[in-house]
């Protein structure tokens, strides 16, 4: 235990420790513009669910504990379902109820969930039964009691946490599903221990993907490509948006003959016409009409690993401004991917992009990319790396990024993205769909 | 402003104010066991998106303000996307970023969202542009700043909230996506104002559905029936789970010829074989095998209104225990629905169920139903009414419930559910799928 008098949830502004950079600057190799996904070799053709080796799980935990030690944490309460999955394999649609993994600085990890979910945790989590604890059903949705009071008390009994001002408990204060009330209920049974913001500590460990994870990302890329191809085929004048969404959802779940698809953290988004100027509208049952462009943002998922992908399609003759934007963005993408290599800073990648679009009189306020990997609803971003001004972190081999060039104008929009793996040789595209504006006349 | 010295987020244990009961006890009418959904009349056949009238929106806001007054709230910060949609129509996949609706005790409502989402809010929300505020992109995913600091400061400038110990601010502390850090960032710029738990105040207003909402629930019921029929057809020996999920997702999005489907708050769940003993496992790419049962839990969605539905299918000869459980549960469902009428307490409905299964030597720990309506991922429950022991609240006409009899045993399970509308005449089923165990040999 560190000697600390921090108050509850003192904000720890230290940036995560950065590893040394690997790999030299290398030019991006020429890439095919369209590839048959079934022809891409991925080792192990069978459809069976694979799991990381125990050695890999041990290494993940060791890295998390190194990061915990750097923050003087005596325990970490992991609430992001992606982080729980990363550390234990636990995977169920149970995150809408309070649940967490408690990682002590040493000793075993323990999982806490609703009783009916704890009972089935062994189907996915590698934890032995005695490390899984179910809170009673009567604590669900009450105003006078809360599961996190039970969880905190049980974790104390098990010696995983202590109510002591020197005992520093890390919490993922900004993870989805760890609500204000969850936090306050936990704090109520550990009033003396300072809660320390983890600052996405586990997410940052996840940033560099192991070879095992890279393989899953490549498979997810194949599924994303399939889903995008289906989307581009399906959008025709007169068809309802919901029917195109149905085709995409079908392709996402089916995956490929070898590798099944998993559910997406974000549903397909198809803003069309005027609405294409706003990025996060979901589908309606309105039909596609002649003379309108649609931006498509979707993902492929395999075993929770997400590869997002965005394209734009025009029904009819594109307005000049759209055709022009498409050309500029395609040029900007080439330059951006060339700048994406180990040792490049996130802001340098952004600058490379920005120089191109500024030269053509365009501007963009929002970031142009972020880290991807394991994800659960409602977001497929990893909440770590952002490609934007002021981000001095350098890229490393093994990182996976969604480079998304979304231009949202007043009344129209254009999107082109590439999900990539950073390799010593530069950015490797995870999907191979032609980059130009698709035009259907 | 009430004179109060409560600390931040003092828990308010008052139960919501209960309205008088309406409608006499009436026996449940006999119901058809299978119905062609396209044959069910719902007014207004066109596929166009409909919206609630301004009068209905005004009434919703008035009810929320009545409930706010009962808690002496000077303002309410609404963060549950379902509640934001209910009050303003705002509907986008933007809830993975901080966003909220501020409802002052009097005056206009104001929406706060990420700049790129605020720009497009007018596509769905009825609020005028000057009541929509976008926080700058650079606040996204930073450790040294937070959107809720900006939101709190802006809301103060606009006079929507005050930093004063007599100014009581209601917060939805247990809503998904209102994270611990969101709350603490907001509190940091309003250090003097007591934050009061809203105790799902808006959710409780939503419990009784208007005629407009009942119509949307009936349409969602048609879509749920379609999706379940597709699921029951699709599950055959040798087919992969992910391919069946694909069929269900397709049916959910397509909806009916008249009414498009919307995205589900929870993906289809298909636990099969041993795993059917645990309720929230999502699909894998393993094939269905002879001799195993699968429980199917899915929903139909129309304009965010959710109607969930559960059934069980057996591939091959059912084991005696499963066939027996199916009969008991079907009997229990009939008795439970008969007990579901205006004036019945939630616990009385549970008791009616429990008496039947206990007589047959079965027990069930978890609740047998909950309120349904508008929903967003990750949960289609409304977080209000639970059918379980100790819940003395009485049912009212216009409530919509998912009565779900899920028996999760060690190594096997059985599920049967009925989504219903409580009417003066009793429970009206929103779907019409045969209730018995489906057996495919």
Interface residues (C-beta under 8 A of the other chain):
Chain A: X9 X11 X13 X15 X47 X48 X49 X91 X92 X93 X94 X95 X96 X115 X116 X117 X119 X120 X123 X124 X137 X138 X140 X141 X143 X144 X171 X173 X174 X175 X176 X177 X178 X179 X180 X181 X182 X183 X184 X197 X199 X200 X240 X241 X242 X243 X245 X246 X247 X249 X250 X251 X252 X253 X254 X255 X259 X260 X261 X262 X263 X266 X267 X269 X271 X275 X277 X278 X279 X280 X281 X282 X283 X284 X285 X286 X365 X366 X367 X370 X377 X378 X379 X381 X383 X384 X386 X388 X390 X408
Chain B: X9 X11 X13 X15 X47 X48 X49 X91 X92 X93 X94 X95 X96 X115 X116 X117 X119 X120 X123 X124 X137 X138 X140 X141 X143 X144 X171 X173 X174 X175 X176 X177 X178 X179 X180 X181 X182 X183 X184 X197 X199 X200 X240 X241 X242 X243 X245 X246 X247 X249 X250 X251 X252 X253 X254 X255 X259 X260 X261 X262 X263 X266 X267 X269 X271 X275 X277 X278 X279 X280 X281 X282 X283 X284 X285 X286 X365 X366 X367 X370 X377 X378 X379 X381 X383 X384 X386 X388 X390 X408
